[in-house]
Structures are given as C-alpha cells and as structure tokens.
Amino acid sequence: MALVKLAAVGVLGFVGYKFVRLFMAGPDGYAHTAPEVRDAGPDAMRDTPKRGWDQVDQASDESFPASDPPANY
C-alpha cells in the first residue's frame, strides 16, 4: 500500500513538473526565468548617449542593477 502511495505522489510530482514547464515555456520551448540582459557600454545601447561616455558612466552601467556603487566614482 505504501508503494502505491509513493508511486501516486511521484506521478503527481511529474505531472506538476510538466505543467509548470509547459506554462513557463517560451516560444523556443524552454523555460526562461531571467529576462534578457544587454551588454554594458554605449555600443550595446538602443539609443546612443547624448553626451560623452566616460569611465564613471561605464562603471555605473556595468554594475547595474547591483545595489553597490562603482568603486571608481
């Protein structure tokens, strides 16, 4: 009887896993949990910066979204 209960729990777990995978699947069939992140720097930006890009801007862009400020400010 315990073996039947264990098998039932296993089947329910597998069905739940497949449901979550299907629910979270993107267009390519894989689950994506993190958003896509762009590379740091002005070359990877959608719009070019309106002013010059200096070392502080680069460090700040590389550290985003970290809570600590860049070390070379």
Buried (B, 14 or more C-beta within 10 A) or exposed (E): EEEEEEEEEEEEEEEEEEEEEEEEEEEEEEEEEEEEEEEBEEEEEEEEEEEEBEEEBBBBBEBEEEEEEBEEE
